[in-house]
């Protein structure tokens, strides 16, 4: 399998150079300016275009699906994101191509949850600092608002590649480490 080819189901990890990214890394046991502070998942939209689906509050790009600039779940052309992103980006190839039914379920789930508002509090709870980690143990998954790694995990769980009972507990660093340790994705390659 050519792990350089980006396909549906692959995870894209970002390591920003901002103070916000450094703070996310510190809170999620990552190395500032090096660890993963944001993730998205590659998938096809309803017309078959391969896009990155991400939940963010930082993009000034209109969503490729809705045409709106939105704080929350959205889809973009990967090249557009890489062009404007300040930091490193990594491609985590899924260990195998998706089966057609998995690809359809992935697209359906992501299209059904596009334009869901961003979950700032959920992102904080997933970090694992202080009492937020303990609190997250008692909170059930809630996809009425969504942060980046929560959407990625929920999508992987929906297709059965990475089952989890609570996508709301996963932060970007923990997710990427766990996917690697469990051979769900191959070693990442740097895109930018």
C-alpha positions as CSV (number, residue, x, y, z in Angstrom):
1,X,0.0,0.0,0.0
2,X,1.3,3.4,-0.9
3,X,1.1,5.4,2.3
4,X,1.9,8.7,0.5
5,X,-1.5,8.7,-1.2
6,X,-4.1,10.5,0.8
7,X,-7.5,8.7,0.9
8,X,-10.8,8.7,2.8
9,X,-10.3,7.8,6.4
10,X,-6.8,9.2,6.8
11,X,-6.2,11.6,9.6
12,X,-4.4,14.9,9.2
13,X,-2.6,16.2,12.3
14,X,-1.5,19.8,12.8
15,X,1.2,21.2,15.1
16,X,0.8,25.0,15.3
17,X,3.3,27.7,16.1
18,X,0.8,29.8,18.1
19,X,0.5,30.2,21.9
20,X,-2.9,28.5,21.6
21,X,-1.3,25.4,20.0
22,X,1.4,25.4,22.7
23,X,-1.2,25.6,25.4
24,X,-3.2,22.7,23.8
25,X,0.0,20.7,23.7
26,X,0.8,21.4,27.4
27,X,-2.7,20.5,28.4
28,X,-2.7,17.2,26.4
29,X,0.8,16.0,27.4
30,X,2.3,17.0,24.1
31,X,5.5,19.0,23.3
32,X,4.7,22.6,22.4
33,X,5.5,23.5,18.8
34,X,5.9,19.8,18.1
35,X,2.9,17.8,19.3
36,X,-0.5,17.6,17.6
37,X,-2.9,20.4,18.6
38,X,-5.5,19.9,15.9
39,X,-6.8,17.0,13.7
40,X,-9.1,16.5,10.8
41,X,-10.3,13.5,8.8
42,X,-10.2,13.0,5.0
43,X,-13.4,12.0,3.4
44,X,-15.4,12.3,0.2
45,X,-18.3,14.8,0.1
46,X,-21.6,13.9,-1.5
47,X,-20.2,14.7,-5.0
48,X,-17.1,12.5,-4.4
49,X,-14.5,15.3,-3.8
50,X,-11.9,14.3,-1.2
51,X,-11.9,17.0,1.5
52,X,-10.6,17.5,5.0
53,X,-13.4,17.6,7.5
54,X,-12.4,19.5,10.7
55,X,-14.1,21.3,13.6
56,X,-12.3,24.6,14.2
57,X,-12.8,28.1,15.4
58,X,-9.8,29.5,13.5
59,X,-10.4,29.1,9.8
60,X,-11.3,32.1,7.7
61,X,-12.1,29.9,4.7
62,X,-15.6,29.2,3.7
63,X,-16.8,25.6,4.0
64,X,-16.7,23.7,0.7
65,X,-20.1,22.2,1.6
66,X,-22.1,25.2,3.0
67,X,-20.1,28.0,1.4
68,X,-20.1,29.8,4.8
69,X,-17.4,30.8,7.2
70,X,-18.4,28.9,10.3
71,X,-17.0,28.1,13.8
72,X,-17.5,24.4,14.1
73,X,-17.6,21.4,11.8
74,X,-16.7,22.2,8.2
75,X,-14.9,20.8,5.1
76,X,-12.1,22.3,3.0
77,X,-9.7,21.4,0.3
78,X,-6.6,20.1,2.0
79,X,-4.3,22.3,-0.2
80,X,-6.2,25.4,0.9
81,X,-5.7,24.5,4.5
82,X,-2.0,23.7,4.1
83,X,-1.5,27.0,2.2
84,X,-2.8,29.2,5.1
85,X,-1.8,27.0,8.1
86,X,1.0,28.3,10.2
87,X,2.8,25.3,11.5
88,X,3.5,21.7,10.6
89,X,1.0,19.2,9.1
90,X,1.2,15.5,9.1
91,X,-0.6,12.7,7.2
92,X,-1.5,9.7,9.2
93,X,-2.5,7.1,6.6
94,X,-5.2,4.6,7.6
95,X,-3.9,1.1,7.7
96,X,-6.0,0.1,4.8
97,X,-8.4,1.6,2.2
98,X,-12.0,1.8,3.3
99,X,-14.5,-0.6,2.0
100,X,-17.2,1.0,-0.2
101,X,-19.9,0.7,2.6
102,X,-17.5,2.2,5.1
103,X,-16.7,5.1,2.7
104,X,-20.4,5.7,2.3
105,X,-21.1,5.7,6.1
106,X,-18.1,8.1,6.6
107,X,-19.5,10.5,4.1
108,X,-23.0,10.2,5.4
109,X,-22.0,10.8,9.0
110,X,-19.8,13.8,8.2
111,X,-22.4,15.4,5.9
112,X,-25.1,14.9,8.5
113,X,-23.0,16.7,11.1
114,X,-21.6,19.5,9.0
115,X,-22.2,23.0,10.6
116,X,-22.3,21.7,14.1
117,X,-21.1,24.4,16.5
118,X,-17.6,24.2,18.0
119,X,-17.4,22.8,21.5
120,X,-14.9,24.9,23.5
121,X,-15.8,23.3,26.8
122,X,-15.6,19.8,25.4
123,X,-12.2,20.5,24.0
124,X,-11.1,21.8,27.5
125,X,-12.6,18.7,29.2
126,X,-10.7,16.4,26.8
127,X,-7.4,17.9,27.7
128,X,-6.8,15.9,30.9
129,X,-5.5,18.8,33.0
130,X,-6.8,19.2,36.5
131,X,-10.3,18.0,37.3
132,X,-11.4,18.1,33.6
133,X,-10.1,14.6,33.1
134,X,-12.1,13.2,36.1
135,X,-15.2,15.2,35.0
136,X,-14.9,13.7,31.5
137,X,-15.1,10.2,32.9
138,X,-18.7,11.0,34.1
139,X,-19.9,12.8,31.0
140,X,-21.4,10.9,28.1
141,X,-20.6,11.6,24.5
142,X,-22.5,14.7,23.3
143,X,-22.3,15.6,19.6
144,X,-24.6,18.6,19.8
145,X,-21.4,20.7,19.8
146,X,-18.1,19.2,18.4
147,X,-14.4,19.8,18.7
148,X,-11.8,18.6,16.3
149,X,-10.6,15.2,17.7
150,X,-14.1,14.4,18.9
151,X,-15.4,14.6,15.3
152,X,-12.5,12.6,13.9
153,X,-13.0,9.9,16.6
154,X,-16.8,9.8,16.1
155,X,-16.3,9.4,12.3
156,X,-13.8,6.5,12.8
157,X,-16.1,4.9,15.3
158,X,-19.1,5.1,13.0
159,X,-17.3,3.2,10.3
160,X,-16.0,0.6,12.8
161,X,-12.3,1.3,12.3
162,X,-11.8,2.8,15.8
163,X,-14.7,1.9,18.1
164,X,-15.1,4.0,21.2
165,X,-17.9,4.5,23.7
166,X,-17.2,8.2,24.1
167,X,-15.6,10.3,21.3
168,X,-15.8,13.3,23.6
169,X,-12.9,12.1,25.7
170,X,-10.3,12.2,23.0
171,X,-7.9,15.1,22.4
172,X,-5.6,15.4,19.3
173,X,-2.4,14.2,21.0
174,X,-4.0,11.2,22.7
175,X,-5.9,10.3,19.5
176,X,-2.8,10.3,17.3
177,X,-0.7,8.4,19.8
178,X,-3.4,5.8,20.3
179,X,-4.0,5.3,16.6
180,X,-0.3,4.7,16.1
181,X,0.1,2.4,19.0
182,X,-2.8,0.3,17.9
183,X,-1.8,0.2,14.3
184,X,-4.9,1.9,13.0
185,X,-2.7,4.4,11.1
186,X,0.8,4.1,9.7
187,X,3.7,6.3,10.8
188,X,2.9,9.9,9.8
189,X,4.6,11.8,7.0
190,X,5.1,15.5,7.1
191,X,3.0,17.5,4.6
192,X,4.2,20.9,5.6
